[in-house]
Amino acid sequence: MAKSKTMVYIISLILLSIFAIIVLYSLSYIPLFNISAIKMYGVSEVSAPLEKLISSYYNVNRFKIDFSKEEEKIKAFCQVEDAIIRWKFPSTIEIHITETQEKCLLFDENGYYMNKAGRLVELDSDEAAFLKDKMVIIEVLPEYVSYLKTYGIRGQLDNVLSLIASVGEENGALISRIKYDNNNSDSFGQIVITLASLSSQLFVKERVSKDRISDSIKVIRKEAESEVSTYTKKSMIRYDLYKDALVKRLSSGDINYGK
């Protein structure tokens, strides 16, 4: 008797599964459920490749779209940190996007790269064109890019990139170029900030705070504004920033500004 009940239960499950498949298959051919409206939340604009992907959902039946797979496709874009797709009866989908919290892109002679969950991801030309004007650009050597692709972005480097991004955002009007040098190690390395309008370069030699770097840029600006000749000088004036001192390097001798 128990065996008979088990068999009936199994057959019922099979029949229900078949019925569900038939229903879903039928629904996927009903025009009422073809996507006619897409609403996006969390972003004001998206890159051309992402827009192309999202536009591909138009006129596709809702039951032919695997939301889980499409969410993963959307999350693969560097602009996106997270994505959730919801269906609104009968033919609207809502896409909720959480944008990346990254503030900088790495750049070398081969292209642009971004830190995505600890991995260095190379951007295609369309994504790079979309993001590079919205983020701080940090120049690095191709060898360092290869190192990061192999070992990822972690620990101190992640903190260094955050520091540079913060400095770039606060002083973007003065900074014309930022370069980061590192010998493929976990050491701090060196940040080179070019202030073209002030004919100056700031070499950050040790880990210091964002405010320390910004204050040093203010000192450099004040000096440049007090000496009109600085603006027409062809060679860059070099400043080295340490934890305890800002040092101006001159052929006639160094000037130490102290803390």
C-alpha positions as CSV (number, residue, x, y, z in Angstrom):
1,M,0.0,0.0,0.0
2,A,2.8,2.4,1.0
3,K,4.6,1.5,-2.2
4,S,1.5,2.3,-4.2
5,K,1.1,5.7,-2.6
6,T,4.8,6.5,-3.3
7,M,4.3,5.6,-7.0
8,V,1.1,7.8,-7.2
9,Y,3.1,10.7,-5.6
10,I,6.0,10.3,-8.1
11,I,3.6,10.1,-11.1
12,S,1.7,13.2,-9.8
13,L,5.0,15.2,-9.6
14,I,6.0,14.1,-13.1
15,L,2.6,15.2,-14.5
16,L,2.7,18.5,-12.7
17,S,6.2,19.2,-14.0
18,I,5.0,18.4,-17.6
19,F,2.0,20.6,-17.1
20,A,4.2,23.5,-15.8
21,I,6.5,23.1,-18.8
22,I,3.6,23.2,-21.2
23,V,2.2,26.3,-19.5
24,L,5.5,28.1,-19.6
25,Y,6.0,27.1,-23.2
26,S,2.6,28.4,-24.1
27,L,3.1,31.7,-22.3
28,S,6.3,32.3,-24.1
29,Y,4.4,32.6,-27.3
30,I,1.7,35.0,-26.1
31,P,2.4,38.6,-27.4
32,L,0.9,40.1,-24.3
33,F,4.2,39.2,-22.4
34,N,6.6,40.6,-25.0
35,I,8.7,43.3,-23.3
36,S,7.5,46.8,-24.4
37,A,8.9,48.9,-21.5
38,I,12.2,48.9,-19.6
39,K,12.7,51.0,-16.5
40,M,16.2,51.5,-15.0
41,Y,17.0,52.5,-11.5
42,G,20.3,53.5,-9.8
43,V,22.0,55.1,-12.9
44,S,21.5,58.2,-14.9
45,E,23.3,56.8,-18.0
46,V,25.1,53.6,-19.1
47,S,27.8,52.8,-21.5
48,A,27.0,52.0,-25.2
49,P,27.6,48.2,-24.8
50,L,25.4,48.0,-21.7
51,E,22.7,50.0,-23.4
52,K,22.9,47.6,-26.4
53,L,22.4,44.6,-24.1
54,I,19.5,46.1,-22.3
55,S,17.8,47.2,-25.5
56,S,18.0,43.6,-26.7
57,Y,15.2,42.7,-24.3
58,Y,12.6,44.7,-26.2
59,N,10.0,42.6,-28.0
60,V,11.3,39.4,-26.4
61,N,8.8,37.4,-24.4
62,R,9.3,37.7,-20.7
63,F,9.2,33.9,-20.3
64,K,12.1,33.6,-22.8
65,I,14.4,35.8,-20.6
66,D,16.4,34.1,-17.9
67,F,16.7,36.9,-15.4
68,S,19.5,35.2,-13.4
69,K,21.7,34.8,-16.5
70,E,20.9,38.4,-17.7
71,E,21.8,39.8,-14.3
72,E,25.2,38.1,-14.5
73,K,25.7,39.6,-17.9
74,I,24.9,43.1,-16.6
75,K,27.2,42.6,-13.6
76,A,30.1,41.8,-15.9
77,F,30.2,45.4,-17.0
78,C,32.8,47.5,-15.1
79,Q,30.2,50.2,-14.5
80,V,28.1,47.8,-12.5
81,E,28.6,46.4,-9.0
82,D,25.2,44.6,-8.7
83,A,22.1,44.2,-10.8
84,I,18.5,42.9,-10.1
85,I,15.9,42.4,-12.8
86,R,12.2,42.4,-11.9
87,W,9.1,41.7,-14.0
88,K,6.1,43.9,-13.8
89,F,3.0,42.4,-15.3
90,P,2.4,42.1,-18.2
91,S,5.3,43.5,-20.3
92,T,7.6,45.7,-18.3
93,I,10.9,44.9,-16.7
94,E,12.7,46.9,-14.1
95,I,16.5,46.8,-13.8
96,H,17.9,48.0,-10.5
97,I,21.6,48.7,-10.9
98,T,24.2,49.5,-8.2
99,E,27.1,51.4,-9.7
100,T,30.7,50.6,-8.9
101,Q,32.2,52.4,-6.0
102,E,35.6,52.5,-7.8
103,K,36.9,56.0,-8.4
104,C,39.9,55.4,-10.6
105,L,41.1,53.6,-13.7
106,L,44.6,52.3,-14.4
107,F,46.1,53.1,-17.7
108,D,49.1,51.9,-19.7
109,E,50.1,52.0,-23.4
110,N,47.7,49.1,-24.1
111,G,44.5,50.4,-22.6
112,Y,42.4,51.0,-19.5
113,Y,41.8,48.7,-16.5
114,M,39.7,48.7,-13.4
115,N,39.6,47.0,-10.1
116,K,36.6,44.7,-10.0
117,A,36.3,42.7,-6.8
118,G,40.1,42.4,-6.5
119,R,40.6,41.5,-10.1
120,L,42.2,43.8,-12.7
121,V,39.7,43.9,-15.6
122,E,40.6,45.4,-19.0
123,L,37.9,47.7,-20.4
124,D,36.9,47.5,-24.1
125,S,37.1,50.8,-26.0
126,D,33.5,51.7,-25.5
127,E,33.5,51.2,-21.8
128,A,36.8,53.1,-21.5
129,A,35.4,56.0,-23.5
130,F,32.4,56.1,-21.1
131,L,34.3,55.8,-17.8
132,K,37.6,57.6,-18.3
133,D,36.1,61.1,-18.1
134,K,34.2,60.2,-14.9
135,M,37.2,58.7,-13.0
136,V,40.7,59.5,-11.9
137,I,43.2,58.1,-14.4
138,I,46.4,56.5,-12.9
139,E,49.2,55.7,-15.3
140,V,51.2,52.5,-14.6
141,L,53.8,50.5,-16.5
142,P,52.7,47.5,-18.7
143,E,54.8,45.2,-16.5
144,Y,52.9,46.3,-13.4
145,V,49.6,45.6,-15.2
146,S,50.8,42.0,-16.0
147,Y,51.7,41.6,-12.3
148,L,48.2,42.8,-11.2
149,K,46.5,40.5,-13.7
150,T,48.3,37.6,-12.2
151,Y,48.1,38.4,-8.5
152,G,45.1,40.7,-8.3
153,I,44.6,43.9,-6.4
154,R,44.7,43.5,-2.6
155,G,45.9,44.9,0.6
156,Q,48.1,48.0,0.4
157,L,47.6,48.6,-3.3
158,D,43.9,48.8,-2.8
159,N,44.5,51.5,-0.2
160,V,47.0,53.3,-2.4
161,L,44.5,53.4,-5.3
162,S,41.8,54.8,-2.9
163,L,44.2,57.4,-1.7
164,I,45.1,58.5,-5.2
165,A,41.5,58.6,-6.3
166,S,40.6,60.8,-3.3
167,V,43.5,63.2,-4.1
168,G,42.5,63.3,-7.8
169,E,38.9,64.1,-7.0
170,E,39.8,66.9,-4.6
171,N,42.5,68.5,-6.8
172,G,41.3,67.6,-10.3
173,A,41.4,71.2,-11.6
174,L,45.2,71.4,-10.9
175,I,46.3,67.8,-11.6
176,S,47.2,67.1,-15.2
177,R,48.7,63.6,-14.8
178,I,49.1,61.0,-12.1
179,K,51.6,58.1,-12.4
180,Y,52.1,55.3,-9.9
181,D,55.4,53.4,-9.9
182,N,55.8,50.2,-8.0
183,N,58.4,47.4,-8.3
184,N,55.8,44.6,-8.2
185,S,55.9,44.4,-4.5
186,D,53.7,45.1,-1.5
187,S,55.6,48.3,-0.7
188,F,54.1,51.7,-1.1
189,G,56.0,52.6,-4.3
190,Q,55.9,56.1,-5.5
191,I,53.1,58.5,-6.7
192,V,54.1,61.2,-9.2
193,I,51.5,64.0,-9.5
194,T,52.1,66.4,-12.4
195,L,50.8,70.0,-12.0
196,A,51.4,71.3,-15.5
197,S,49.8,74.7,-14.9
198,L,52.2,75.2,-12.0
199,S,55.2,73.8,-13.8
200,S,55.7,71.4,-10.9
201,Q,55.7,67.7,-10.1
202,L,55.0,66.2,-6.6
203,F,56.7,62.9,-5.8
204,V,54.9,61.2,-3.0
205,K,57.7,59.0,-1.6
206,E,56.0,57.5,1.5
207,R,52.4,56.7,2.7
208,V,50.8,59.9,3.8
209,S,47.2,61.1,4.2
210,K,45.0,62.6,1.5
211,D,45.0,65.9,3.4
212,R,48.8,65.9,3.6
213,I,49.1,65.6,-0.2
214,S,46.4,68.2,-0.8
215,D,48.1,70.6,1.7
216,S,51.4,70.1,-0.2
217,I,49.7,70.9,-3.5
218,K,48.4,74.2,-1.9
219,V,52.0,75.0,-0.9
220,I,53.2,74.4,-4.4
221,R,50.4,76.5,-5.8
222,K,51.1,79.4,-3.5
223,E,54.8,79.3,-4.5
224,A,53.9,79.3,-8.2
225,E,51.5,82.2,-7.8
226,S,54.1,84.2,-6.0
227,E,56.6,83.7,-8.7
228,V,55.3,84.7,-12.2
229,S,58.4,83.2,-13.8
230,T,57.3,79.8,-12.7
231,Y,54.5,79.8,-15.3
232,T,56.9,80.4,-18.2
233,K,59.6,78.1,-16.9
234,K,60.0,75.1,-19.3
235,S,61.5,72.6,-16.9
236,M,59.4,71.1,-14.1
237,I,60.2,72.0,-10.5
238,R,60.3,68.8,-8.4
239,Y,58.9,68.4,-4.9
240,D,59.4,65.3,-2.8
241,L,56.8,64.5,-0.1
242,Y,57.7,62.4,2.9
243,K,55.9,61.8,6.2
244,D,57.9,64.5,7.9
245,A,58.8,66.9,5.1
246,L,58.0,68.5,1.8
247,V,61.3,69.0,0.0
248,K,61.8,71.3,-3.1
249,R,64.6,70.0,-5.2
250,L,66.7,72.8,-6.8
251,S,70.1,72.7,-8.6
252,S,71.2,75.3,-6.1
253,G,70.1,73.2,-3.1
254,D,67.0,71.7,-1.5
255,I,64.4,73.6,0.4
256,N,62.8,71.7,3.2
257,Y,59.3,72.9,4.2
258,G,59.1,70.5,7.2
259,K,55.8,69.1,8.2
